[in-house]
Amino acid sequence: MKRMFLFALVLVLLCPVCSAQEGPPAVSAEAAILMDADSGRILYEKDAHSKRLIASTTKLMTALVALESTPHLDKSITVKPEYQAEGSSMYLKVGEELTLEELLYGLLLASGNDAALAIAGGCAGEVETFVSWMNEWAADLGMEDSHFANPNGLDDEEHYSTAYDMALLAQAVLKNEILRKMVSTRSITVAGRSLTNHNKLLWRYEGCIGMKTGYTEAAGRTLVSCAVRNGQTLICVTLKDRNDWEDHAALFDYGFRNWSAHPLARRGKEFRALPVTGSLIPQVKVETAADVIYPLGLTERVRAKVTLPASVEAPVQKGTIAGKLTFLLEETVIGETYLLYTADAPKDMARPTLFRRVKDMLCGGEGEKTSLAAFWLKME
């Protein structure tokens, strides 16, 4: 095993030290969180792990499970009497047939409780089975303090989540291109209905790309939203917030001003060259395998730990792992990428040494001895 060497260096990537970090805004929400979508770093939180009612923000999970379990948007679903529900509605009629896509728009824009039941029953055969899928997905996403009792978010003692868990759900929503498009739609006409998104931030906050509103008397106003600026995506969740539109805008402004996303590594960036032994190629370059981007405060400093051999022995194959680049904020790992060889370095197939030639000729290719006179003839 070759000996490896490690060293650390400070990256000069950050904002000037003289810049001051501003404090977060005061919010009305009983629970709130601001998260960088790509890294998962929490930029602000307030009672983010307390279990609370979440109202219609539940429908983000309903939509995610529907799309993951039933990828065909043209699936036809017939409205049954049991799909009728109190509260916000898409006004479905018994016996009416709609596609899954139409019902999803009714779920996410009009916040139809009836659409939620129709989707659950249509995708799983029965609502109870679909709800069990929702809980399985919650577990897979790491939503440890969440439990779902229905697909629409109507109040139930066994139906709850946290601001942090809902931010994890929002991360998953963003990764689904179909769902990401739906939650950002301002208005649409489907199944003879004109639907307008309840999320006013789509009009009020530049860069908002949607998500979901919610309200019941017990839960209060709940909101999951997402915004993009300069390539950085932030997620905001507030629960029981009487001033949610303003709070989300203030938290987004705070996040974008004070926690810029910094490129710590870029995919395909040449890092250094390593000496090669046993090859006619004297050295081979290594490059970073992936982008590493992380939000940093104005005065934070990142340390990079590099793991590479002092030299490498041929053969070397392009694209294989040479080492690793690890980034740390204080003692916490915040990102890493492999370092890959950028070219082949084949083993040196040069002519054998005189000693080897003498040995081969005296013994023969198959180990048979030859006379000394014959050897000299061969040498000549």
Secondary structure, 3 states (H helix, E strand, C coil): CCCEEEEEEECCCCCCCCCCCCCCCCCCCCEEEEEECCCCCEEEEECCCCCECCHHHHHHHHHHHHHHHCCCCCCEEECCHHHCCCCCCCCCCCCCEEEHHHHHHHHHCCCCHHHHHHHHHHHHCCHHHHHHHHHHHHHHCCCCCCECCCCCCCCCCCCEECHHHHHHHHHHHHHCHHHHHHHCCCEEEECCEEEECCCCHHHHCCCEEEEEEEEECCCEEEEEEEEEECCEEEEEEEECCCCHHHHHHHHHHHHHHHCEEEEEECCCCEEEEEEEECCCCCEEEEEECCCEEEEECCCCCEEEEEEEECCEECCECCCCEEEEEEEEECCEEEEEEEEEECCCECCCCCCCCHHHHHHHHHHCCCCCCCCHHHHHHHHC
